[in-house]
């Protein structure tokens, strides 16, 4: 039997960001949902239609590039805070309109 090497390509870079192959999901998002959000690996694999190999390759890449991901997170923080603030403002407006409509 002949030995052959089969390349396993589970990640790709798109605009400088690491994705599970096919652009299915960002590595950063997958890792954060699992490691910080507590989402089960099986649930994430089902939700994003990825294989165990893709999932674990993404986590391995994340751990190998923690400094890069932390820098990215810090650069995104102001935009995330602005979006949260805007969402809270809109929710307050919607509640005020609903309350006004209910009292009419």
MDTraj code that builds the backbone (N, CA, C; nanometers):
import mdtraj as md
import numpy as np

residues = "UNK UNK UNK UNK UNK UNK UNK UNK UNK UNK UNK UNK UNK UNK UNK UNK UNK UNK UNK UNK UNK UNK UNK UNK UNK UNK UNK UNK UNK UNK UNK UNK UNK UNK UNK UNK UNK UNK UNK UNK UNK UNK UNK UNK UNK UNK UNK UNK UNK UNK UNK UNK UNK UNK UNK UNK UNK UNK UNK UNK UNK UNK UNK UNK UNK UNK UNK UNK UNK UNK UNK UNK UNK UNK UNK UNK UNK UNK UNK UNK UNK UNK UNK UNK UNK UNK UNK UNK UNK UNK UNK UNK UNK UNK UNK UNK UNK UNK UNK UNK UNK UNK UNK UNK".split()
xyz = np.array([
    [0.0847, -0.1175, 0.0000],
    [0.0000, 0.0000, 0.0000],
    [0.0890, 0.1235, 0.0000],
    [0.0539, 0.2175, -0.0808],
    [0.1318, 0.3409, -0.0960],
    [0.0906, 0.4430, 0.0098],
    [0.1884, 0.5092, 0.0696],
    [0.1599, 0.6164, 0.1656],
    [0.1357, 0.7454, 0.0890],
    [0.0286, 0.8120, 0.1223],
    [0.0001, 0.9420, 0.0617],
    [-0.0333, 1.0404, 0.1713],
    [-0.0044, 1.1638, 0.1445],
    [-0.0380, 1.2696, 0.2382],
    [-0.1630, 1.3398, 0.1869],
    [-0.2591, 1.3516, 0.2734],
    [-0.3833, 1.4193, 0.2379],
    [-0.3869, 1.5511, 0.3140],
    [-0.3790, 1.6620, 0.2424],
    [-0.3823, 1.7903, 0.3129],
    [-0.5227, 1.8169, 0.3686],
    [-0.5264, 1.8610, 0.4921],
    [-0.6533, 1.8953, 0.5551],
    [-0.6597, 2.0472, 0.5686],
    [-0.7458, 2.1078, 0.4935],
    [-0.7583, 2.2526, 0.4960],
    [-0.8936, 2.2849, 0.5584],
    [-0.8866, 2.3329, 0.6821],
    [-1.0099, 2.3627, 0.7524],
    [-1.0291, 2.5114, 0.7786],
    [-0.9245, 2.5907, 0.7558],
    [-0.9323, 2.7336, 0.7819],
    [-0.8932, 2.8112, 0.6574],
    [-0.9435, 2.9323, 0.6484],
    [-0.9014, 3.0211, 0.5415],
    [-0.9038, 3.1643, 0.5927],
    [-0.8215, 3.2462, 0.5327],
    [-0.8152, 3.3870, 0.5688],
    [-0.8955, 3.4663, 0.4671],
    [-0.9869, 3.5478, 0.5175],
    [-1.0673, 3.6352, 0.4326],
    [-1.0553, 3.7752, 0.4912],
    [-1.0021, 3.8675, 0.4128],
    [-0.9809, 4.0055, 0.4584],
    [-0.9081, 4.0105, 0.5921],
    [-0.8083, 3.9251, 0.6076],
    [-0.7264, 3.9253, 0.7274],
    [-0.7876, 3.8571, 0.8487],
    [-0.9040, 3.7961, 0.8326],
    [-0.9692, 3.7268, 0.9430],
    [-0.9765, 3.5782, 0.9141],
    [-0.9547, 3.4980, 1.0180],
    [-0.9565, 3.3527, 1.0034],
    [-1.0998, 3.3007, 1.0115],
    [-1.1349, 3.2178, 0.9156],
    [-1.2669, 3.1555, 0.9082],
    [-1.2509, 3.0050, 0.8980],
    [-1.3514, 2.9331, 0.9460],
    [-1.3596, 2.7909, 0.9157],
    [-1.3823, 2.7825, 0.7653],
    [-1.3201, 2.6857, 0.7000],
    [-1.3228, 2.6742, 0.5543],
    [-1.4624, 2.6953, 0.4978],
    [-1.4679, 2.7681, 0.3909],
    [-1.5953, 2.7991, 0.3280],
    [-1.6564, 2.9265, 0.3827],
    [-1.5843, 2.9942, 0.4703],
    [-1.6354, 3.1181, 0.5267],
    [-1.7584, 3.0983, 0.6132],
    [-1.7727, 2.9781, 0.6698],
    [-1.8923, 2.9457, 0.7466],
    [-1.9040, 3.0282, 0.8743],
    [-1.7917, 3.0455, 0.9445],
    [-1.7956, 3.1150, 1.0731],
    [-1.6551, 3.1646, 1.1064],
    [-1.6470, 3.2820, 1.1681],
    [-1.5176, 3.3352, 1.2095],
    [-1.4622, 3.2510, 1.3236],
    [-1.3326, 3.2257, 1.3177],
    [-1.2657, 3.1511, 1.4238],
    [-1.2842, 3.2227, 1.5572],
    [-1.2667, 3.3542, 1.5592],
    [-1.2791, 3.4311, 1.6837],
    [-1.4171, 3.4127, 1.7455],
    [-1.5202, 3.4232, 1.6648],
    [-1.6560, 3.4111, 1.7167],
    [-1.6813, 3.2699, 1.7707],
    [-1.6377, 3.1705, 1.6974],
    [-1.6561, 3.0326, 1.7400],
    [-1.5860, 3.0075, 1.8729],
    [-1.4620, 3.0527, 1.8839],
    [-1.3850, 3.0331, 2.0075],
    [-1.4499, 3.1077, 2.1241],
    [-1.4938, 3.2303, 2.1016],
    [-1.5541, 3.3074, 2.2102],
    [-1.6866, 3.2473, 2.2549],
    [-1.7673, 3.2009, 2.1613],
    [-1.8939, 3.1375, 2.1988],
    [-1.8689, 3.0144, 2.2849],
    [-1.7657, 2.9388, 2.2502],
    [-1.7356, 2.8153, 2.3225],
    [-1.6636, 2.8434, 2.4545],
    [-1.5567, 2.9209, 2.4489],
    [-1.4709, 2.9395, 2.5656],
    [-1.5264, 3.0398, 2.6662],
    [-1.5877, 3.1458, 2.6182],
    [-1.6394, 3.2493, 2.7082],
    [-1.7896, 3.2395, 2.7284],
    [-1.8586, 3.1978, 2.6240],
    [-2.0040, 3.1896, 2.6318],
    [-2.0557, 3.0573, 2.6841],
    [-1.9684, 2.9580, 2.6889],
    [-2.0073, 2.8284, 2.7420],
    [-2.0875, 2.7416, 2.6479],
    [-2.0923, 2.7789, 2.5190],
    [-2.1666, 2.6973, 2.4229],
    [-2.0952, 2.5635, 2.4032],
    [-2.1725, 2.4571, 2.4010],
    [-2.1159, 2.3229, 2.3829],
    [-2.0624, 2.3065, 2.2409],
    [-1.9517, 2.2341, 2.2290],
    [-1.8915, 2.2096, 2.0982],
    [-1.9925, 2.1474, 2.0022],
    [-2.0664, 2.0496, 2.0507],
    [-2.1643, 1.9804, 1.9655],
    [-2.2710, 2.0765, 1.9138],
    [-2.3157, 2.1680, 2.0000],
    [-2.4169, 2.2651, 1.9586],
    [-2.3629, 2.3594, 1.8514],
    [-2.2395, 2.4043, 1.8691],
    [-2.1796, 2.4948, 1.7714],
    [-2.1556, 2.4241, 1.6386],
    [-2.1118, 2.2983, 1.6444],
    [-2.0906, 2.2234, 1.5206],
    [-2.2222, 2.2067, 1.4449],
    [-2.3292, 2.1804, 1.5169],
    [-2.4596, 2.1650, 1.4523],
    [-2.5102, 2.2986, 1.3986],
    [-2.4968, 2.4041, 1.4784],
    [-2.5473, 2.5361, 1.4384],
    [-2.4788, 2.5860, 1.3120],
    [-2.3472, 2.5677, 1.3027],
    [-2.2718, 2.6207, 1.1894],
    [-2.2361, 2.5148, 1.0857],
    [-2.2879, 2.3944, 1.1025],
    [-2.2657, 2.2851, 1.0077],
    [-2.1167, 2.2655, 0.9806],
    [-2.0411, 2.2474, 1.0889],
    [-1.8985, 2.2225, 1.0773],
    [-1.8652, 2.0875, 1.1403],
    [-1.7552, 2.0308, 1.0972],
    [-1.7129, 1.8994, 1.1454],
    [-1.6322, 1.9138, 1.2737],
    [-1.6161, 1.8055, 1.3486],
    [-1.5286, 1.8110, 1.4660],
    [-1.3862, 1.8563, 1.4291],
    [-1.3356, 1.8110, 1.3166],
    [-1.2010, 1.8520, 1.2740],
    [-1.1956, 2.0030, 1.2508],
    [-1.2974, 2.0581, 1.1861],
    [-1.3010, 2.2026, 1.1627],
    [-1.3087, 2.2781, 1.2950],
    [-1.3929, 2.2305, 1.3853],
    [-1.4089, 2.2960, 1.5152],
    [-1.2767, 2.2977, 1.5919],
    [-1.2127, 2.1831, 1.6021],
    [-1.0897, 2.1739, 1.6810],
    [-0.9729, 2.2444, 1.6131],
    [-0.9707, 2.2452, 1.4812],
    [-0.8681, 2.3217, 1.4102],
    [-0.8851, 2.4701, 1.4379],
    [-1.0096, 2.5161, 1.4406],
    [-1.0364, 2.6572, 1.4708],
    [-0.9877, 2.6922, 1.6107],
    [-1.0165, 2.6079, 1.7089],
    [-0.9699, 2.6355, 1.8451],
    [-0.8183, 2.6311, 1.8545],
    [-0.7557, 2.5363, 1.7852],
    [-0.6090, 2.5297, 1.7863],
    [-0.5501, 2.6572, 1.7280],
    [-0.6075, 2.7045, 1.6178],
    [-0.5607, 2.8286, 1.5560],
    [-0.5799, 2.9452, 1.6527],
    [-0.6942, 2.9500, 1.7183],
    [-0.7228, 3.0568, 1.8149],
    [-0.6166, 3.0581, 1.9248],
    [-0.5875, 2.9431, 1.9831],
    [-0.4881, 2.9369, 2.0908],
    [-0.3482, 2.9712, 2.0414],
    [-0.3163, 2.9353, 1.9179],
    [-0.1851, 2.9680, 1.8619],
    [-0.1699, 3.1166, 1.8305],
    [-0.2807, 3.1889, 1.8236],
    [-0.2784, 3.3304, 1.7849],
    [-0.3512, 3.4191, 1.8867],
    [-0.3427, 3.3854, 2.0138],
    [-0.4143, 3.4611, 2.1178],
    [-0.3821, 3.6100, 2.1160],
    [-0.2552, 3.6453, 2.0987],
    [-0.2172, 3.7873, 2.0973],
    [-0.2887, 3.8612, 1.9845],
    [-0.2931, 3.8009, 1.8686],
    [-0.3599, 3.8617, 1.7532],
    [-0.5095, 3.8799, 1.7808],
    [-0.5724, 3.7789, 1.8392],
    [-0.7152, 3.7877, 1.8665],
    [-0.7448, 3.8909, 1.9754],
    [-0.6563, 3.9033, 2.0729],
    [-0.6758, 4.0038, 2.1785],
    [-0.6635, 4.1447, 2.1206],
    [-0.5685, 4.1648, 2.0311],
    [-0.5542, 4.2943, 1.9646],
    [-0.6799, 4.3268, 1.8844],
    [-0.7311, 4.2275, 1.8138],
    [-0.8544, 4.2461, 1.7353],
    [-0.9711, 4.2806, 1.8266],
    [-0.9809, 4.2107, 1.9396],
    [-1.0904, 4.2356, 2.0342],
    [-1.0836, 4.3795, 2.0870],
    [-0.9642, 4.4232, 2.1210],
    [-0.9478, 4.5588, 2.1731],
    [-0.9839, 4.6635, 2.0682],
    [-0.9513, 4.6370, 1.9428],
    [-0.9852, 4.7325, 1.8377],
    [-1.1357, 4.7365, 1.8111],
    [-1.2047, 4.6258, 1.8367],
    [-1.3498, 4.6194, 1.8147],
    [-1.4297, 4.6723, 1.9340],
    [-1.3672, 4.6795, 2.0506],
    [-1.4376, 4.7157, 2.1741],
    [-1.5154, 4.8476, 2.1641],
    [-1.4561, 4.9562, 2.1130],
    [-1.5337, 5.0810, 2.1040],
    [-1.6595, 5.0675, 2.0179],
    [-1.6484, 4.9945, 1.9065],
    [-1.7667, 4.9755, 1.8212],
    [-1.8722, 4.8901, 1.8893],
    [-1.8289, 4.7880, 1.9640],
    [-1.9246, 4.7025, 2.0356],
    [-1.9961, 4.7827, 2.1435],
    [-1.9234, 4.8665, 2.2152],
    [-1.9847, 4.9486, 2.3194],
    [-2.0818, 5.0486, 2.2592],
    [-2.0469, 5.1083, 2.1448],
    [-2.1368, 5.2020, 2.0780],
    [-2.2640, 5.1313, 2.0317],
    [-2.2490, 5.0098, 1.9797],
    [-2.3667, 4.9339, 1.9348],
    [-2.4558, 4.8974, 2.0522],
    [-2.3968, 4.8598, 2.1650],
    [-2.4757, 4.8280, 2.2842],
    [-2.5502, 4.9509, 2.3337],
    [-2.4833, 5.0635, 2.3330],
    [-2.5457, 5.1886, 2.3763],
    [-2.6622, 5.2258, 2.2852],
    [-2.6412, 5.2128, 2.1553],
    [-2.7464, 5.2434, 2.0581],
    [-2.8649, 5.1476, 2.0752],
    [-2.8380, 5.0209, 2.0992],
    [-2.9463, 4.9244, 2.1208],
    [-3.0262, 4.9592, 2.2453],
    [-2.9576, 4.9970, 2.3515],
    [-3.0262, 5.0348, 2.4753],
    [-3.1111, 5.1598, 2.4532],
    [-3.0590, 5.2559, 2.3771],
    [-3.1342, 5.3782, 2.3484],
    [-3.2606, 5.3473, 2.2691],
    [-3.2478, 5.2622, 2.1677],
    [-3.3646, 5.2267, 2.0863],
    [-3.4674, 5.1481, 2.1669],
    [-3.4215, 5.0599, 2.2546],
    [-3.5128, 4.9840, 2.3389],
    [-3.5912, 5.0774, 2.4306],
    [-3.5238, 5.1755, 2.4864],
    [-3.5902, 5.2741, 2.5716],
    [-3.6950, 5.3505, 2.4925],
    [-3.6617, 5.3894, 2.3704],
    [-3.7575, 5.4604, 2.2848],
    [-3.8789, 5.3730, 2.2530],
    [-3.8547, 5.2465, 2.2211],
    [-3.9653, 5.1561, 2.1891],
    [-4.0568, 5.1369, 2.3093],
    [-3.9994, 5.1228, 2.4276],
    [-4.0800, 5.1066, 2.5487],
    [-4.1622, 5.2309, 2.5759],
    [-4.1034, 5.3469, 2.5525],
    [-4.1753, 5.4726, 2.5742],
    [-4.2914, 5.4849, 2.4765],
    [-4.2696, 5.4473, 2.3500],
    [-4.3788, 5.4529, 2.2512],
    [-4.4901, 5.3556, 2.2866],
    [-4.4511, 5.2346, 2.3303],
    [-4.5501, 5.1338, 2.3673],
    [-4.6316, 5.1826, 2.4865],
    [-4.5631, 5.2394, 2.5850],
    [-4.6316, 5.2895, 2.7032],
    [-4.7267, 5.4026, 2.6664],
    [-4.6821, 5.4894, 2.5753],
    [-4.7662, 5.5996, 2.5293],
    [-4.8876, 5.5467, 2.4548],
    [-4.8687, 5.4462, 2.3700],
    [-4.9781, 5.3886, 2.2934],
    [-5.0760, 5.3150, 2.3848],
    [-5.0253, 5.2478, 2.4885],
    [-5.1115, 5.1755, 2.5815],
    [-5.1949, 5.2695, 2.6670],
    [-5.1418, 5.3867, 2.6958],
    [-5.2156, 5.4798, 2.7803],
    [-5.3125, 5.5656, 2.7012],
    [-5.3095, 5.5531, 2.5678],
    [-5.4001, 5.6334, 2.4839],
    [-5.5378, 5.5745, 2.4779],
])
top = md.Topology()
chain = top.add_chain()
for i, resn in enumerate(residues, 1):
    res = top.add_residue(resn, chain, resSeq=i)
    for name in ("N", "CA", "C"):
        top.add_atom(name, md.element.get_by_symbol(name[0]), res)
traj = md.Trajectory(xyz[None], top)
